[in-house]
Amino acid sequence: MEIRRGTKSDLWDAYDDVAPPYIARRDRLVVTERIDSTGRVIAPLDTEEAHAVIEVLRRRGIETVAICFLNSYVNPVHEREMQELVTAALPGVAVSVSSTVLPEIMEHERFSTTVVNALLSPLIERYTSSLERELVDAGYRGKIHLLHGGGGVMTVHSAQKYAGRLASSGVAAGAIASKHIALACGFDNSIGADIGGTSADISIVVGGESKIVRNWHVDYGHPICFPSLEVLTIGAGGGSVAWVDDGGALRVGPHSAGGVPGPACYGLGGQAATTTDAQLVLGRLSTSLAGGLRILVPEQAAAAVGRIAAQIGSSVEEAAAGILRVASANMADALRIMSVRRGHDPRDFALIAFGGAGPLHAVDLARELGIPEVVVPAHPGVTSAVGCLLVDIRHDVGAMFIRDVESADPYEVESMFLELESASRASLLEDRVEPERISLQRFVEMRYRGQSRSLPVAVDGPVRVLDGLVAKFHAQHRREFGFSQIGAEVELYQLSVAAFGVVDKPRITPGSHGTAPLEPAARRRVRVTDEDTWIETPVYRREDLYPEARLDGPAIIAQADSTTLLPPDSVAVVDDMLNLRVSPFAGVRSP
């Protein structure tokens, strides 16, 4: 844990220190035992040392323990023995065991994941227990599910056992909602842009499937290896702070003004200019947000942006436009990382823009990347929360299975899959999922011999031969990394099963078609483009829109949870689900 992998997020930044270990050195204790890589016991667990360690834990008042032994993924006998000793001697102490939390090779990743799980377990146990009691006292008799980062939900019992899976679950909700909306609109390929107050969370769906990653982090150098939806988060949102660096260049983010004091225009004492202040200066935002719960102060916004303007030698309006250009450029770079750098052409995708700030930047981002259509959901500001209602209970079970494809026995592979399916089915039944609602999906992690990374390949049906999986791996490797090695030796690395307990989803009721002409609720002067031109722009209320209604840019659509900007030469049409379907290039040439 101290030396990690010896890497840094920025190798050339001598002043960028990796976050310290989550557990202090004095609390990292050892006992004598050894199991070799084949699972053979070399040295038994020294129980005398084990009891001495437990006594140290007792004296220090430790609340949670992570047990991590070498090679326990292949033989967990010593970890389980240590767990029994700790549980017997220290009742009430939470215990996370690496061979249960993450039974995989690579001790640093396994230890780090187990430590994260151990640190979160007491917190999650207290929170969920209190939540259950209070809901029951309030008369609630339904089930309680918690979203996890892998794109599913867990019962309270599972969340207390695998608390680490809840890390980064919030951003997963937006990715889930984005995928659901895109598929409902007929787009198998989509990019989700969940842009809120502090960050922009970018996700991608290719061929109707989201990508799952198995090595990610909250703090660089401390990996978490629970399966998680891939979401790229950058510090770019409504509260992102504008500043001028030592070279005189205008920057935006990654730090944020937060909700308190928030942007200067909130009038709560904030002095820093933010993207929200810039939007207000250019007339793109109303002075009343969230149904009147937040009143913005244009004078405060102008003063904050004016301080930036003084540093770069421009007018207030030019400084505001520059702030938004830089913020949009940061967001566009994030979209490129998730698409172009992965070998995907953004012109083959739709952009699903949501969050409080997403619809303000959506058309500019689409034009920058050549994305032909933007979808703005009916309620952008709460779309991420809706994602929590669109998922199933999910458990991921895996086992190491390192074999050369040439020597691997398909029947051994099939046998291992059957064992994993049995264990995953038992987990769902323990969560009280009805048998008829259980769905299982197999995956095999594969890699070229000599590689440290592997790719998950979906397995359809029973395994009888491996040739088809090898062909799928070559194709997937080419899509992911831009090349494949058809003649190279391929290894099986790990087998896994994703187990789903299907839950009922909310149904979207189509909106009713209107007949009355659509009239703007107001008009105001807005600078809607980079050009120094202010345009008298109609402002529509989102609740007044109905299916098949058409809006030609420039226009602003205001609602309680967000604001949508339609620049000139863009067109929006409302679909039956009350989404805005925006064509960014209606009046201009598409790249």
Number of C-alpha atoms within 10 A of each C-alpha: 19 14 9 15 12 8 11 16 12 11 8 8 9 8 7 11 11 16 12 13 16 14 13 10 10 6 12 10 12 12 16 13 18 19 21 14 14 9 15 12 15 10 12 12 19 14 15 11 14 19 16 12 15 20 15 13 19 15 8 10 11 14 17 19 23 23 22 24 24 23 21 27 25 19 20 20 17 23 24 17 13 22 18 13 15 23 15 11 14 19 9 11 19 21 23 26 25 28 26 17 25 22 21 21 20 11 18 19 22 26 26 25 26 30 28 22 30 26 21 22 25 20 12 20 18 11 13 20 13 12 14 16 11 12 13 12 10 9 8 12 10 8 9 15 19 16 26 30 23 27 26 28 28 24 20 22 16 18 22 24 22 24 26 26 27 22 21 19 21 16 25 26 27 29 28 27 24 32 26 16 21 24 16 11 16 10 19 17 22 30 25 28 31 30 30 22 23 23 24 28 26 28 29 27 25 17 10 15 13 19 15 16 16 17 15 20 15 11 14 14 24 26 21 26 22 26 21 24 26 25 24 17 18 18 23 29 33 30 29 30 28 30 22 14 9 7 6 10 10 18 17 27 22 17 16 23 23 16 14 10 15 24 31 27 30 21 18 13 13 20 20 25 30 31 32 27 34 30 23 21 25 21 19 25 24 17 15 14 17 14 10 10 9 13 15 22 16 22 15 23 29 23 19 24 29 21 17 23 21 12 14 16 12 14 14 22 18 20 24 29 23 21 28 22 17 18 25 22 17 19 26 19 16 20 26 17 15 20 21 13 13 13 15 17 14 22 16 15 24 26 29 29 29 34 29 24 30 28 28 26 24 28 26 20 23 25 19 16 19 20 24 21 22 26 28 25 24 21 19 28 24 16 25 22 16 18 23 24 19 19 22 23 22 25 22 19 22 22 21 18 20 15 17 17 18 12 8 16 16 15 13 13 20 17 14 18 22 15 13 22 22 12 16 24 24 15 18 24 14 13 16 12 18 13 12 8 13 19 16 15 15 23 18 25 20 28 23 22 14 9 10 7 10 18 21 22 18 16 17 10 9 14 17 13 14 15 11 11 19 20 12 14 25 22 16 17 21 14 14 15 11 12 12 16 12 13 7 10 14 21 23 25 23 21 24 24 26 20 26 23 25 17 16 10 11 9 7 9 9 12 15 12 13 13 8 7 7 14 12 15 12 11 14 15 14 22 22 25 15 11 9 11 10 14 17 13 23 20 22 21 16 19 12 14 25 24 18 15 18 17 21 19 21 21 26 29 25 22 21 18 18 24 26 28 23 26 20 19 15 20 21 24 20 22 21 17 18 24 23 28 21 26 22 28 20 16 13 11 10 14 11
